[in-house]
């Protein structure tokens, strides 16, 4: 009887030591930037109140955005959760870019930079995300593995 090993198509190697140190440094710096941004929103700085008035959705959206930024920043510094935090923050920054371009008609420089940095962290820390996707695919893979072993 021959048993075939099925390699998971989503298997990803862990980052090397230098990349890991670089990612941690980037994660801490980006987390600090988002904590500062969230503080301005949650504490009601005049600039943030005016910005969200211009967006026109309401001040409740300022609180939601601030809470999402704070949650994402915290996830960035929790080992094994940085990928989830970076994806959350990338989504918030994508929304900010759209708001700057379509509603505020201002240059989205800061949101674009933060979007690029969170995307870079997502790429470097993608293993947990891939594992999450793979868990949903496993049922089909198990059926495939059983078929290959017959």
MOLINNOR-V861991 format. One record per residue. N is the residue number from 1. OMEGA is omega in whole degrees, 0 to 359 (* if undefined). NEAR is the number of other ideal C-beta (glycine too) atoms within 10 Angstrom. Layout:
N | OMEGA | NEAR
N | OMEGA | NEAR
This chain:
1 | 180 | 3
2 | 176 | 5
3 | 179 | 8
4 | 177 | 7
5 | 178 | 7
6 | 177 | 14
7 | 181 | 6
8 | 183 | 13
9 | 182 | 9
10 | 182 | 17
11 | 182 | 10
12 | 178 | 13
13 | 177 | 6
14 | 180 | 9
15 | 177 | 16
16 | 185 | 9
17 | 181 | 8
18 | 178 | 8
19 | 179 | 11
20 | 179 | 13
21 | 178 | 11
22 | 180 | 14
23 | 179 | 19
24 | 178 | 17
25 | 179 | 10
26 | 180 | 18
27 | 181 | 23
28 | 181 | 13
29 | 179 | 12
30 | 178 | 24
31 | 178 | 24
32 | 179 | 13
33 | 180 | 17
34 | 175 | 25
35 | 178 | 16
36 | 179 | 11
37 | 179 | 22
38 | 180 | 22
39 | 178 | 14
40 | 180 | 17
41 | 185 | 24
42 | 180 | 16
43 | 174 | 9
44 | 176 | 13
45 | 183 | 13
46 | 179 | 8
47 | 181 | 9
48 | 177 | 20
49 | 179 | 14
50 | 180 | 10
51 | 182 | 18
52 | 170 | 21
53 | 179 | 12
54 | 178 | 12
55 | 173 | 17
56 | 180 | 10
57 | 181 | 13
58 | 182 | 11
59 | 177 | 14
60 | 181 | 9
61 | 175 | 15
62 | 179 | 21
63 | 179 | 15
64 | 180 | 14
65 | 178 | 23
66 | 179 | 22
67 | 178 | 13
68 | 178 | 18
69 | 179 | 27
70 | 177 | 18
71 | 179 | 17
72 | 178 | 26
73 | 178 | 23
74 | 179 | 15
75 | 179 | 20
76 | 184 | 29
77 | 175 | 16
78 | 180 | 12
79 | 179 | 7
80 | 181 | 11
81 | 183 | 14
82 | 180 | 25
83 | 180 | 22
84 | 178 | 19
85 | 181 | 25
86 | 177 | 29
87 | 177 | 19
88 | 182 | 19
89 | 176 | 29
90 | 177 | 20
91 | 178 | 14
92 | 181 | 23
93 | 175 | 24
94 | 176 | 16
95 | 179 | 15
96 | 178 | 21
97 | 179 | 17
98 | 180 | 13
99 | 179 | 21
100 | 183 | 19
101 | 189 | 13
102 | 184 | 8
103 | 185 | 12
104 | 182 | 15
105 | 176 | 8
106 | 180 | 11
107 | 182 | 10
108 | 186 | 18
109 | 182 | 10
110 | 178 | 14
111 | 179 | 20
112 | 178 | 15
113 | 179 | 13
114 | 175 | 22
115 | 179 | 20
116 | 180 | 12
117 | 179 | 19
118 | 176 | 27
119 | 178 | 16
120 | 177 | 16
121 | 178 | 24
122 | 178 | 19
123 | 183 | 12
124 | 183 | 19
125 | 188 | 25
126 | 183 | 17
127 | 179 | 16
128 | 178 | 14
129 | 179 | 16
130 | 178 | 15
131 | 179 | 15
132 | 178 | 12
133 | 182 | 12
134 | 179 | 15
135 | 178 | 10
136 | 182 | 8
137 | 186 | 13
138 | 181 | 13
139 | 178 | 9
140 | 179 | 9
141 | 179 | 14
142 | 177 | 11
143 | 179 | 10
144 | 180 | 12
145 | 178 | 15
146 | 179 | 10
147 | 181 | 9
148 | 182 | 12
149 | 181 | 12
150 | * | 4
